[in-house]
Amino acid sequence: MRVYFDYNATTPMAPDVLAAVAAASRDLFGNPSSVHHFGQQAKAALDEARSALALLINGEPSEVVYTSGGTESDNFAIRGVAEALEATGRRHLVASAIEHEAVLNTFKSLARRGWRTTLIPVDQTGIVDPAQLRQVVTKDTALVSVMHANNEIGTLQPIADLAAIAHEHGALMHTDAVQTVGKVAVDVRALGIDLLSLSAHKFNGPKGTGALWIKRGTRMQPTLAGGKQERNRRAGTESVPAIVGMGVAARLAAQKIGLEASRVGGLRDRLEEAVLRAVPGTAVNGARSPRVPNTSNISFDRVEAESLLIALDLEGIAVSTGSACSSGTLEPSHVLRAMGLSPHRAQNSLRFSLGLFSTQEEVDRVVAVLPAIVDKLRALTRKPASQTVVNH
Ligand code: PLP
């Protein structure tokens, strides 16, 4: 039995998505910018997917711009606003310290080109305190970018409160919702934001496609120069089959988001409770709530997470040490470090992330093999036991 508990890295496509991608690849090969029948067929398919995405996040179809995924959407949101507002003198950008590299490295790149950037801290449960934003945002701030849920620990951020503070100072608000869209209800109007990034492969859609939702009237500069696609906002021929698949994934998510969230949440809680009970010296990282229902990040005292990951993989169980981008390196996670965890504990932490095809049998299999593996790894290390404090 193979167990895939790495849904935050990527998800398998749902069967209906796979079928739609295959059919679109075969039948909708026209260029959506062409005026003839073949082109118009492809364009109609793009419009249908746009409506499905808009419905999922409570936006308007005309506000949805297709991109190549979460990374491009984040780059587009930040660079697009920075460039559009440069002439106004707003040259300050704010993000949280636990953002994905797509945001953090875009900030670094703009900082090298003269923008002032500020990263606001999180508390020990991995949540941004709106008071921290209030202290740093000024009339020079162009954009505040804080992720909706963190990819490593799953904590949900108080986006509506942060957006209200950004707007008081005339700044725009972006949220990277790559880890929430399709998992929990996301409503761009209720969040009060201006820009939102999403990525299809995190909600059972195809890889290499996503969208940036841009509130109507938001001042943005395109970041790709070229043709007039996407109403002049993102040049390049759209990936029609992938976008059609993303549309189907969005419809499937919208149909069962509440039910699926409670089913997956139940499995995650079962896993978490059983691991904490069966394995001594374990603790959950990040607030238990609010959190996306599929994610659990657990520290195992005196166990190198990389070794545990490999031992579990040998048993057919796939998990992660944090963000996929930093796995394979021994750098402690910047997210866990920002929460104040010691480098040691940050390196003892594993992420379990569940999803559409996860079952109770899989959870029970993980719980059955984990204690013996941890015991074995601990026996190999001769370090003295240190105290682990369990977060609630
Ligand atoms: N933002 C977050 C929070 C993510 O988890 C990821 C994926 O790992 C990304 C952005 C990047 O998305 P993509 O893989 O579609 O480029």
Boltz pocket constraint, residues with backbone or C-beta under 6 A from the ligand:
constraints:
  - pocket:
      binder: B
      contacts: [[A, 8], [A, 9], [A, 68], [A, 69], [A, 70], [A, 71], [A, 72], [A, 74], [A, 100], [A, 102], [A, 147], [A, 149], [A, 150], [A, 151], [A, 176], [A, 178], [A, 179], [A, 198], [A, 199], [A, 200], [A, 201], [A, 208], [A, 209], [A, 210], [A, 324]]
      max_distance: 6.0
